[in-house]
Structure formats: structure tokens, C-alpha cells
Amino acid sequence: MSERVVVPEELDGTRVDAGLAKLMGMSRSSAATLIAEGNVVSGGKPVGKSAKLASGAVLHVTVPERRDPLEVVEEVVEGLKILLDDDDFVVVDKPVGVAAHPSPGWVGPTVVGGLAGAGYRISTSGSAERAGIVHRLDVGTSGVMVVAKTEPAYTALKRAFKERTVDKVYHAVVQGLPDPLQGTIDAPIGRHPGHDWRFAVIEDGRPSVTHYEVLEAFGKATLVEVHLETGRTHQIRVHFAALRHPCAGDLTYGADPRLAATLGLTRQWLHARELGFDHPRTGERVTVTSAYPEDLAYALEVLGTGKA
């Protein structure tokens, strides 16, 4: 869609992104995106994001058609493996770079879309884009994840996660050697006061509890097993960063980029290793384990050889 817009007198001198947002009835971030894409032209030239509007100026604005960010797109997701296929749920091995479900700002593959593309019918409870999703893993975290197929399973599994009867076991490689070798990190987590996209240990954050145990020490880094009592966004990454032992490769939370390069890591060394829960219909305990993906296995091999 293309539109011709004339700048009114009251917006004279206004930054173009703020003015365009008012003229077009859109958010400032959406206006900024159009400008960055070169879709706002004045005098035959794309305007800059920090340009100021002039009264009477004519803007030619092109708004490209975009896919609804919450639309579930059936797709083949490379590396998405089925670990357990039950009548009530399906347990997948989520690869790195795959989100649990569609969301604004994410245009990559999703578990929901991958299951739909593979012919799986999952629960329709909750919003359409989150159908069947009872818990999530970060895009940059790989490992085991359960998705409900039926409505009763969705309800039961959601309750189990809320009541903390699910065993969530992660393996992580963290920098240095945590002291003590086994312990509990009990520190509230909330949004970082200076960075919207990061989280931090803050006084008025949500209660967050992480239990850990050292499995193997390699000198510069250590393999730990982590049991989550709560499930906050980035919980493991934030807690170990707060101890000054960030996950190897986790540049967002202060990891050493030199060690990441040596280990061949382009993301944090963090893997959802095991998930244990009561079967939503029979009550029997179900435990599913995920093997390390190639990039994490390679990093461990490098650490084991002492070349890191």
C-alpha cells in the first residue's frame, strides 16, 4: 500500500519517526521500521530516521504487506526431532534457533509450526499461536520440550508446571568453577533496569530458585547440572552471570568472547537435558532425555582435550 502524506504545520520540526507515527496512526517503532527500510521518501530520496519534518513537505509512504506475526505457518523445521509420541502429548527435541511459538518480532521457525508441518494435531487451548504450548525454551536454548495434543492434557500439564511437579533438568557449561560445587541460587529476577531485552537479579524481581551441581571441571569452564524450581525467562543465564560464572558463549550476559571462539560457540552452552512429569491421563511418571547437539558436544570435546 502506498500513501501520499502532507506534513501539517503543527508537526513542523518534529522527528520524522514520531511525526509519521501520528500521521499514519501507527506505533513509533513501526514508523522507524518503514524509514529504515527506505519506504518513506521525500523529494525523491529516502528520509533518514533522525530527519526533521517540514511543514508542507510531501512524504510518499509505502507500507508493505507483512505476514501476521502471530500466524502459525506450517513448515518443515530442520533438526526438530520427536522424542516421544503419545496420544495425549508429544515430546520434541528443540533445536537452537527455533522459537516455541510465533510472536511479534520473530520471523524464524517455531515448534508449533514445525509440528503442524509434520501433520501433528495439538491442543487448541490458549491463543492460536500458542496452541498446545505448556512451557517454553529460549530460541538460543536447545533440548527437550513437551507439547499437549489434547485439551485435558493441556490443562493437566499446565497445572503441573504451575505447581512445580515437573522435573526440569538442564546441563550448562559455565565459565570458571562455581564455589561451592553444589548449591542453590535464590535470587529474584526481573527486567534489567537499563536494557529491556535483558534480565537481571533485582530486589523487586520475581522469586527465582536454581539448584546446581558440578558434574565435571575443565579449568576454564565447568559442566554443571541444573534443576529449576522456578521457570523465569533467562533464569539459568542470569543466575550464573550474577555469580560471575556466565554460561560459556553467552555474550549477552558477560561471557568471554575469546573462550566462545575457542569452543566454536555462537550461542550459550545451555541444554534442556531432561524432563520428568506425570502422564496427564494415567498418572505414571514420564521421563525423557535429550542428547547434546553437535555444537555443544564439540565444545565439550575441546574442553576435554585441554585446548581451551
N, C-alpha and C positions, 0 to 999 in steps of 0.2 A: 504494500500500500504506500503510495506517495502522497504527500500533502504539502501545499504551499502555505507558509505561515508568515504573517507580517507582525513585526515586533511593535507592540503598543508603547506609548510614551512612558507609562508607569514602570516598564521593565528596562528602560534605558540605563545602561551601566551595570546591569545585572550579569553575573557569570552565566555563560551560555547553558551549562547543565541545569542550573537552578531555574533559569528563565524558561528553558524548553520544557522542563517538568511541569511548570504551571500552565504553559500554553497548550501542552498536549494531554494534560491530565494524567501524568504518569509519575512514577517514583523518580527521584533524582538519580538513583543508581541505574535505572533503565535508560534514562536520558544520557547518562555518561557512557553507557554501553553503545548506544547509537552513534554518539560522537566518536568514540574510539574506533568504531568500525568504518568510519568515513561516510556515514549515512546522513549527515547533516551538512548541507552545502549552502554557501552564501557567496554570491559574486563569482560563481563557477568554481569555487575552491572549497574543500572540506574545512570546517571550522575546527580550531583547537579547543581542547577541553577547558582551558583557562581563559579563553577569549571572552570579551565583554560584548553584550548586545547593544546595538544602536537603534534608537527609535526610528521606525520606518523601514528598517532593513528587512529584506525578504529571505526567509530560510526555506530551502527545499528539503523536506524531511522524508526519508524512505524508511518505512517500518517493515522489515522482512517478516515473512510468516515463520513462526517458530513452533516447534513441537511443544505441546503442553508438558512442562517438566514433571508433572505427576502422572503422565500417561504410562501405563505398563506396556512396554514394547516386547513382543515375543522375539527372542533372539537365541542364538547358539552362543553360550558363554564358554570360551576355551578354558579348560582346566577345572571346570565345575564338576566335581565327582559326587556320585551318590554313595554314601557310606552305609546307609540303612534305609530300606524302602518298606514302610509299614502301612497298613490300611488307614491308620489314624494320623501318621506324620511321616515326614521324610527328613533324614539327616544328611546334610551335604558337607563336602569339604570345600570351603570357600577360598578361592584363590585371592592373592593380593591384587588390588586394582579393581575389585568388584564391590559395589555397594549392596547393602541388604535389600534396599527398595528405592524406587525413584524419589527424588527430592529436588526442590529448586536449587539451581546452581550445579547439579550433577548431570552430565550427559553421557556418562560411561555405562558399562554393563551392570546389571543388577541380578541378585539371586532370584527375585520374583520373576523377572523377565526370562532368565535362563531356565527356570522350572517350567514356565508357560511354554517356552520354545521346545522343551523336551517332552511336552504333552502331559505334564502333571496338572491335575486339578487340585488346588489348595483351598483352604478355608476362605470364605468371603467376609469373615468378621473383621471389623475395623474399617478404616478408609480403604478405598480400592487399591491405592498404590502400596499399602502395607498389608494386603490380604495374606493371612497365614503367618505373618511375622510376629513371633513372641519375644524375640530378643535380637540384638544386632551385634555385628562386629564392625570395627572401623574399616574403611576402604583399604588402609595400609596394613591391616592385620589379617592373616590367613588362619584357616583352621575350621574346626567342627562347629556346625550350626544346625539347629532343628527348626523345621517349618511345619506348622499344623496343616493337615489336609481337611479335617472335619471341624464343624463348629464346636462339638463337645471337647475335642482335643485342644482347640484354640483356647477355650475357656479354662480347661484344666492346666494347660502348660503356662498360660499367662499367670494363673494363680500361684503355680509352683515357683515361678521366678520372683513374683512379688513376695511370697512367704519365705523365700530363700532356702527352699528344699532341694534346689538344683545344685549339683557339684560342678563348678566351673573351674577347670584346671588349665592353666597356661604355662608355657615354658618361655623364658626370656633370657637373652644374653645381655647382661648389664656391664657397664664399664667398671673396672676395679673389682674389689672384693668387699661385699657388704659385711658389716660388723654390727651385731652378731651374725653367725652363719645361718641362724634360724630365728625368725621373729615376726612381729606384727606391726604394720604401719597403720596407725589410727589417726588420720588427719583429714579434716573437712576439705572438700574440693568445690570450687566454683569457677566462674569465668575469670580469666586473667584481667585485672583492672586496666591494663594497658593494651591488651590485644584481644579483640572479640573472638578470634579463631583459635585461641589457646585457652587452656585451663590451668589452674594453679591451686596450691594449698592456701586457703584464705580463712580467716577467723569465722566469717559468717557463711561459709560454704555448707554443702550438704554432707552429712556424716558419711565417711568412706573408710572401709576397713579392708586391708590387704594382708594376707598371710603368705610368707615365703620361706623357702628352704634351699640352701645351696646344694646343687647336685654335683657340679664339677668346677674347679677353679683353674683358670688357664694363665694367670698372671695379670695381663692387661684387661681381661674380661672374665666373667663368671656366668655359668649356666645355672639358672635358678628355676625352681618350680613354684608357681604362684597359685594360691587358692583365693578366689574373690568371695568376700562375704557380701559386699555390695557391688553394684554394677554401674558406676558413674562413667561418663564419657572420658576417655583417655586415662582412666584411673591408674592402671599399672604404670603407664608412661609418666604421669605426673608424680606419683608417689616415689618412684625410684629417682626421678630427677630431683625431687626435694631432698633425697638422701645424698645427692651428688654422685649417684650411680645411674645415670640415664641409660636407657636401652641403647645398645650399640646401633649406630646408623640413624638414630632419632635426632636429626639436626634441629628439628622444631623445638626440642626440649634440652638442647645443650650438649648433644653428643659430639665427640671429636671427629671432624670430617676426615682426618688422616687415617684413623682406625677404620672408619666406614669404607674408605677407598681400599685399604689393605684387605679387608674382608669381602670386598666386592658387593657391599650392601648399598642399595638405593632406597631402602626403607628401614624402619625399625626392626630389630630382631625380636619379634614377638609373635607367638603362635598359640592359638586356642587348641591345646593338645587333647583335652578330654572333656566330655560332657556326660554327666550322670543324672538321670531323672526317673521318676516313677511313670510307668506306662499309663497314659491318661485313661485307658479303659480297664486294663487288667490289674493295675497297681504294681506289677512286677518291676523290679529295678532294671533300667536300661543304661548301659554304659558303652559309649562309642569313642574310639580313639582315632586321631588323625596323625599321619606320618609327617615329618618335616618336608616342606617343599625344597626344590633344588637349591634356591639361593641361600636359604638358611642352613641347609646341610653343608653346602660348600663353605660357608663362613665357619662352621664348627670344625670342619676338616683343617682349615687354615690355622685356627686357634690350637688345634690338637698337635699340629706339626711344630708349633713354637715359632712360626714365621711372622706372626702378627706383632 
